[in-house]
Amino acid sequence: MLAVEDLQSAAPMRMQRAQGQASVSFRLRDGQTCLDRLFQEGCAKLRFPRPLGSDDPQAILINTAGGLTGGDSFAIDANLAPHTNACVTTQACERIYRSTGVDAVVTNRLRLSAGARLAWLPQETILFDGGRLSRTLDVDLADGAELVAVEAVLFGRQAMGETLHSGHLHDRWRVRRDGRLVFADDLRVEGDIASRLAPQPAMAGCSAMATVLFTGPAPERHLDAARSIIGPNGGASAWHGKFLARLVEETGLALRRRLEPLLTLLMGGRALPKVWQL
């Protein structure tokens, strides 16, 4: 007969994994955007600070697990009814810790009805040495819907002098308007990330980067001001109803100093969420 200790040692070790899922929708009531439905489970939580004056409602996403590692999963769905305005952001930077071999998976789905306006403003993602992240942003826009979206990544803990000798990042964006694909983007980097980012055509050794997308009326009007804000370490283009900017900087703080005025510009002068203020 096997002892209890033998049975325990014979059983395969199963690591504890974090799972979180949240869904939020907004609707109009008396001409104002308000919360319609909310669902949350696991480590995904949403909080709604009281709007100041005429500010749009804000949904602040919180990962109570304190970060993600291999095998963790996190998902959010945001749905806006016609002519609603809202902002979705995060309480803090997301941290992707060292993995034993599999990816942390993040799935974001946004649905904007006709005339809706959403600012998708998660704070930076920090990829630790050995971290693995597979993330998707899937957006459906109806006619007249307007989106400002940003994803920023910091490669390594800069304050600790960390170098990313191994890791994996796959960031996948798909944006459709009235069912037609209007924007697709895939960023993939793996292996010795620090070495891959060092060449001039990549990031010239910079350790912080961001992608910013705006879909709305006459995006070309933002180009001159945006290029002035971005400076030499990035660029911006506008075509077929879209504005796209790429930014790289040596530090996360330098990147944030560029992102704040750029996002404010694309949001028509509306203030960024309080959690974005350093």
N, C-alpha and C positions, 0 to 999 in steps of 0.2 A: 504494500500500500504506500502511495506517495504521501509524503508529509505536506503540510500546507505551504511550507517554504519552497518545496520542490515545484508545486503547482504554480506558485507565483513567479518563480524564476523561469519556468517553461513558457509562460504566457508572454506574447510579444508586448513590448513596452508601447503604450499609446500616449502620445503627448497631448496635453490639454490645448485646445485651440479656441480662439476667440471668434465669435460670429455675431454680426450685427446687421439689422435691416430696419430701415425707416422709410415711411412714405408720407408725403404731405401734399395737400392740395389747397388752393386758394380760390375764393369766389368773390363776387361783388355783392355788397349789401349797402343799400342807401348810397350808392355811388362810391363807396370806399372798399378797398381790398381787405378781406378778412380771412381768417383761417376757416377752411371748410371741413377737412378731415385730417386726422393724424393717426398714424400707426407706428409703433416702435417696439423693437424686441432685442434681446441680447445686449451687446455693448454699444448699440447705436441709440443715441438720445437726441432729441431736438428741443431747444428752448427758444422762447419768443419774447425778447425784451420789449417793453412798451415803446411804441414809436414816439419820436419827438416831433411835435407839430405835424407837418404834412409829410414826414418821412414815410417811405414805403415799409410794409411789414418785413421783418427780418426773421429768418429761421437760422439758428446757430446750431450746427451739428457738433456733437460731442462723442468721442470714442472713449468710453469709460475703461477700456482695456489699457489705455495709456500708450498705445502703439500697436504695430502689426508685425508679425513674423510669418515664416513659412507655414502654410496651411490655414492661416486665418482668412476670413472672408468678411467683407463689409459692403453694403449696398444701400443706395438711396434712390428713391423715386420722387420727383417733384412735378406737380401738375398745376398749371395755371389756367383758369377759366378765361373766357373772352374779356379783354380790356382790363385785366388785373395787372398789378405791378408788385414785384416782390424781390427780395434779395436772399440768397442762401450762402452762408459762409461757415467757417469752422471756428471753434473756440481757440484753437492754437495750431501750431504746426503739427503735421502728422509725421510720426517716426516709423521708419521701416528698419527693423532690427535684423541681425544676422539670422540666416535661415540654415536649416540642416539639409536643404536641397530642393524644396518645393517653393512655389510662389505664394506670397500674400496676394489675394485677389480682391480688387475694388471695382464695383460696378455702379456707374452713375447713369440714371435715365431722367431726361428732362422732356416734358411735354408742354408746349405753349400753344394755346388756342389763339384765334384771330385777335390781333390787336394787343396781345399780352406782352409784358416787358419783364425780363428776368435778368438780374445780375448774379452770375454764378462765380463766387469769389472765395474759394477755399484758400486758406493760408498755405505757406510753403510745405512741401514734402521733403523730409530729410532722409536720405538714403545712407544707412550705416554700411561700413565695410562688411561684405558678405550678405547684405540684404537683397531680397528678390521681390519685385513688385510687378504685377500684371494689372493694368488699370484701363478701363474703358469709359468713354464719355459718349453716350448715345442720345442725340437730340432730335426731336420732331417739332418743326415749326409750322404753324398755320400761316395763312396770308396775313401780312402786316405785323407779325410777331417780331419782337426785337430782343436780341440776346447779347450780353457782354459776358465773356467767359475767360477765365485765366487758370492756368496750371503752372506752378513754379516748383522747381526741384533744386535742392541743395545736395551736392554730391560730397558727402562726408561731413563730419562734425568739425567745422573750421576752428572753433575755439579750442578743440583738443588736438589740432594738428593732424587729424586723421586722413590717411590716404586710402582710397578705395582700390585695393589690390584685386578684389573679386566682387562680383555682384551681378545683378540683372535688373533692367528696367524695360518694360514694354508699355508704352502709353499710346492708346488707340482712340482716335476721335472719328465719329461719323455724325454728320449733321444733314438732315433732310428738311426740305421745305415742301409742304403739300405732297409728301411721299417721294419726292425726287431728291436724289443725293446731290448736295451742293458743296459739301466740303468733306474731305477725307484726309486723315493724317496719321501716320504711324511713326513713332520714335522708338527705336530699339538700340540698346547699348548693353553689352555684357562682357564678362571676363575681367581683364585688367582695365577697369574703367578709367583710372587716372591716366594711363598711357594712351588710351583711345581718345581722350578729350584734349590731350596736349597739343596735337598739330594745329597749325593756324586755320585750316579749312574746317576743323571741328569747333573747338571752343577756345583755342589758343591758351590752354591751361587754366581757363576760368573754371570755377567750381559751382557757379549758380546760373541757372537759366530759367526762362519763362516763355510760354506761348500765350498770346492774347488774341482772342477772336471777337469781332463785333459784326453782327448781322443786323442791318437796319437801313433806313433811308439815306441815300447819298453818302456812303462811307468815305468817298474821296475827299470830303470837306475836312476830314480829320488829319490828312496825311502830313501837311506841312508842320502843324503843331506837334503831332506825334513824333515825327522824325527829330524835331528839335529836343523833345523830352528824352528820347531814347539815346541820342548821342551816337558815338562811333561804334559802340559795341552791340550793334543790332541793326534791324531794318524793319520797314513796314511797307505793305502793298495794299491796294484796294482794287477789287474787280468784281463785276457781276453781283453787286449788293453785299460784298463782304470786305472786311478790313482784317488783316492779319499782321501781327507783329511778333518778332523773335528778339529776345534780349538775352545777353550773357554778361555777367559781371564776376569780378574776382571774389566777392563776398556776398552773403545773403543780405547784409545791411545795405550795400550799394545797390543791389537789385531792387530791394524794397523802395529805396529812394527814387528809383525810376518808375516803378510800378504805380505808386500812389498817384502821382499827377497824371499818368497815362490813363489809368482806369477812371479817374475823375473826369477827364476830358471825354472819354467814350460814353460815360454815363450822363453826359449833358450837364455837368457841374454838380450833380447830386453827391452828397457826402458819403465817404466810405463808412462801413460799419465801425463802431467804436473799438471792436476787438482788433481792427487793423492798425490802430494808432499805437506807435511804439513809445 
